[in-house]
Amino acid sequence: MEEYVTNRTEEFDIEISSDHFLDVMPMLNEYKLTALETTRDCVIGEVNKILYANGCYCILDRRQQKQIFVFDESGKFLRTIGRQGRGPGEYSEPSDFFVSDSMVVVYDMFMHKLNYYSLAGEFLRDQELSYKVYEVEKSPSDDGLYVVAGDNRNIEDVKGFEILKLSDNNIAEDAFLRNDYTMNFSNGYDLHIFNGDIIYAKALRSGVFAFDNSVPYLRYKFNIKPAPLPDDFEKECNGDFTKFKRRYANSYAYFNGQYWETNNYVGVGVNFQNVPYLAIYNKHSKRLDVGMVGIRYGLTDEDINGVLTSVLSGSSLSIQGDTIVGVISPIKIPQNMRAEIFSTEDDFEFANPVIVRLKLGK
């Protein structure tokens, strides 16, 4: 991999222990669960990305409904952004999106284009991309884009690079992190923004990158114990994720790509022997808490901790300062907690996901 800056790197150890669940309650300031309206016009099959922006929840269902849904803070359905098709303002598959102060930009990986909409959902224009990419994110400092690159082996200037910086006319002006053995997959949430920084969290790596004025640096490095991946595992797999799963996934502990950061904490998801763990690192005290995550069914009391750790280890989160927004399926919420959200017990069975807002900061 090409050189990057390491003199700003913060390093910590993640020691996996299988004897306890992670307890997030001592770190929690507050939380709130909000049911999303469910009608014929807004049935969400799968949440692939969520953004809280401009007072609204924007939710991407990439594979099932192939749609972006917008809800207000109370959970009321407001609108969709674009629709499936091949005409103006339509997309074959909405693969990724971001929201600015004035527009929503949707990336269609199958059509290799960006669709631009107003916040009210009005189609403005589209623009073709010259490169294969997995994800897109607006540059915090200018009108350009950062993208997670796909297979561009036929384009000499960007061949083998993981991240591209595109100018406002979508031409690559910079390419970063050269790696001839990059795994041929994307989690769909490798790239995001926190406090004005572009963050790149690639699964299976031992660290997370960020960009400062287009200079990549290793933001965090984590040493996972026991059974960390060998240094040459990518080369041995030659970039083939199927080979990784067959050779390494069941025997080693590895970063699963689930990463988030607030003003006070860093969350890192780890898989070990097919069990999901979450490590939460306190940036101020340097304390690290690690444990299994998930709902412990059968408890006599509300398993609030299980619900919240399930959200924090989820695939898509929206972060602002100390506030984290995610979702959880209604069927995973304990019965006595559902009663506080839904008017009748039958309402939850076919309901949309529940929004979970929580604030860490103790």
N, C-alpha and C positions, 0 to 999 in steps of 0.2 A: 504494500500500500504506500502511496506517495507520502512524503514528509508532511507533518503537521506540528503545530506548536504544542509543547507539553509543559511549559514552565508555569502554566496556570491551572494545572490539573489537580483536582482533589481526589484522593485515593482512600478507599475503605474496604475492609474485608466483609464478606457475606458468608457466615458459617451456617450451613443448613442443619437443622435438627428436626427430627420427625415426631417429637413427643408433645408438641403443643400447637394450638391455633394462635394466630396473631391477634393481639388485643389492641384495637385502635381507640378504645374509649378514653384512655388517659390523654390522648392527643386531640380529642374532639372538643370543639367549642359548641357546635350546633349542627343539626341536620333537619331536612324537611323532605317529605315524599309528596309528589304531586301526580295525580292520575292524568294522563293525556286523553283528550276526547277521542272516542272511537265512533266513526260513522262510515258509511259506505265509501265516502270520498277520501278517507284517511286511515286506511288499514295498513299498519306497518308490519311487514313480515320479519325483517331483520335490521338491526341498527348497526350500520357499518361506520358511521361517523356522526358525531353530535357536536354542534357549536352553539354556545350561548352568545348571541351578538345582538346589539341594538334592542335589548329587552325581549328577545324572542329565542325560542329553541328551534334550531334548524337541524333536521335529522335526515341522513342519507340512508335509504334502503337500496343498496346497489344491485343485489342479485334477484330479489323476489319481486318487489313492486317496481324496481328501477325508477325511483322517484325521490325527489327531495321535498319533505313536508315541513311546514312552518307552523309553530304553535306559539301562543302568547304565554306569559308567565303563569297564568292560572291553568294552563293546559288546554285552552280552547284552540281548535284548529282554525288557522287563518287562510292558508293558501298552499299551493304547490309551486315549485320553481321549474319551469320547462315541462316537457313531457317526452315520452319515448316516440321515436320516429326518425325520419331522415330529411325532414324539411327545415326551413328557417326556424331557429329557436328550439329545435328538437335534438335529442341525442339518442345514440344507439344504446349506450349504457353509461350512466353517470358514475364515473370511477372515483372521482374526488371533487372537492369543492372548497372554496374559502369565501369569507364574507369580509368586505371592507366597510368603510363608513357610508359608501354610496352605491355599492353594487354587490351582487353575488356572481361569482365566477365558477362555472362548472366545467370540469375536465371530462371529456369523452375519450377513453383510451382506444376504443375500437375505431373511432373515426379520426383519431389523432387531431383533435381540435379543442379549443376553449370556447364556451358560450358565455356571453356577458349579459346579465339581467339587472334591472333596477331592483331595489329592495322590495318593491311592490310586485315583482315577478314579471315585469314587462321586458321582452326580449330587446336587446340593444344591438348586438353584433356578434359575429363569431370570428375566430382566427385559427388557421391551421398551424400545427406544430411540425417542425422538420425532423423531430427526434422521437424515438420511442421512450416513453417515460411511464412510471408507475404513479407518482404522486406529485402534487403541485402545492406551492405555498408562496404567498406574496412576500417580496423582500420588505423588511421593516423600514429600510432607509431610502428606497427609490421606487421607480415604477416597474422594476424587473421582477423576475420569478426565480425561485429556487425549485428544482425538480429532482426527484429520485430517478436516475436514468435506468432504462431497460437495456435491451440488446441493440447496441448501436455499432456493432463490429464493422459495418460497411462505411462508417463515417470516421475518417482517420483522426480528425481533431478531437473527438470525444470518446473514441473507442476505449473501453475498459474503465472509464471513470464512473464513480457511483453517484456523484452529485454534479449537476450543471447549474450555472447561473445564467439565465436568459435575459437579454435586454428587453426593452419595451416592445420591440418588433419580433421577439421570440427567437433571436439568434444567440447561440452560446457565446458569451463573452468571457466566461471562466469555466474551468472543469476541475473538480477536486476529488481526492481520495482514489487514486488509481489502484485497481486491484483486478488482476487477471483471473481470480478464482472466486469472485463474488457469487454468493448463492443466488440461484435463479428464482427468487421469489420475493414478494413484498407482503408484509403484514397488512399494508393499507393504512398504517398509522406510524410510519417511520419518521415522518417530517412534521414538525409543528413549531409554533412560536410561543415563547414564554418571556414576558417582560421585555419585548422588543428584540429578543435573540432568536435566530433560527436554530432549532435543535434537530439533530439527526440521531435517532436511536434505532440501530439496525440489530435485529435479533441475532443471537449466537455470538455477538462480539463481547469483549470484556470491558467495554466502556461506551460512553455517549459523547458525540461530537457537537460542537456549536460553531457559529461563524461570527467573527467580529470584523466588520468592514471587509467582508469577503475573504478573510483569513481563517482557515479551519483550525480549531484547537480542540484538544481532548479535554472536555469539561469535567467528566468524572471517570475514574477507572475503578472497577470493582473486582476484587479477587474472590472468586467463588470457591468455597470449600465444603465438603470434600469433593474429589473427582472432577476437577475442572477439565474443560476440553483441551486436548493437546494443541500446541501452538500451530501445528501444520494441518489441522483437520480440514480447512478449506481446500488446501492444495490436494490433499489425499482424496477429497470428494470431487475435485475438479469443478466446483460450483454446482454440483447436482444435489439438490435437497433430498431427493429420494435416497441417494447413497448415505447422506447424513443420518436420516431416520433409521436406516438399516444398521449402520455401523456404530453410531454414537448415542442416539436419542435415549435409549433405555439404560445406558450404563454411566452416563456423565451428567453432571449438573451444569446448566447453561442458562444464560439470559434469554428469556422468551420474547423480548421486544416490548413488553409492557413497561412503560416508563412515564412518570409524571413528576412535575416539580412545582412546588408552591413557594411562597416567600420563606417558609420555615423548614420544609421537608422535601426529600427526594424519595420517590417510590420506584422500586426495581423488582420486576417479576422474574422468578426463577423456576424452572422445571427440574425436578430430580426424581428419577425412578417413577415417571408418569404422575407425579403429585405436584400441584401448583403451590408455590410459596410466594410471599411478598416480603421484601425487605424495605423498611422505612428508616431513612437516615435523617437525623436532626442536624441541620446545617449549623446550628449555633452551639449545641451541647456536644455534638459529635457522637451522640448515642445512636446505636443501631438496634432496631427491633426486627426480628425475623420469625415468621411462623407460617403454618399452613393457612389457606384461606378458603372460605366457603361457608355455607349455612349448615349448622348442626341440627338436623331435623330430629324431632322427638323430644326436644327440651320442653320442660313445663313452663318456662318463662319465654318472653319474646327474645328471639336471638337477633337483637339489633346489631350486635357486633358482626355476626355472620353475614347479615345483609350488607353492611357497609364495607366489609372486606371484599365481598363479591363484587361490589361496584368498583372499589379501588383497584382491583386486579382485572377489571374488564378491559376490553379491547379498544374502547373509544371513550375519551374523557375530554371535557372542555375546562380549561384552567384560567382563572383570573385572580391574581394575587394569592389569597389564602383559600379561595372558594373553588371547589371541585364539583362539576356537574357530570353525572353519568346516568345510566338507566339500569333497570332490573326488570325481569319478567314478573308479571303479577303472580304467576303460579309458584314462584320461588319465595314469595313473601309469606311468612307465617300467618296463620289464619287470624289470630287476634290482632295483628298489625293491619291486615287487609280491611278489617271492619272500620278502621279509622279513615280509609281512603275511598272505599266503594260503599254505595248506599245499601246494596244487598250482596249476599254471598255469591249470587249467580252472575253479578256484573263483571267479575274479574276474569271469567274463564276465557272469553274471546276478546279481552281488552288489549289496548295498546300497551307498550312498555310504560313503566312508571318512572318519572323523573326523580332522581335523588340528588339533592344539593347538600353538600356538607362542607363545613369549614374547619380546617385544622389550624392549630396555632398555640396550643397550651405549651 
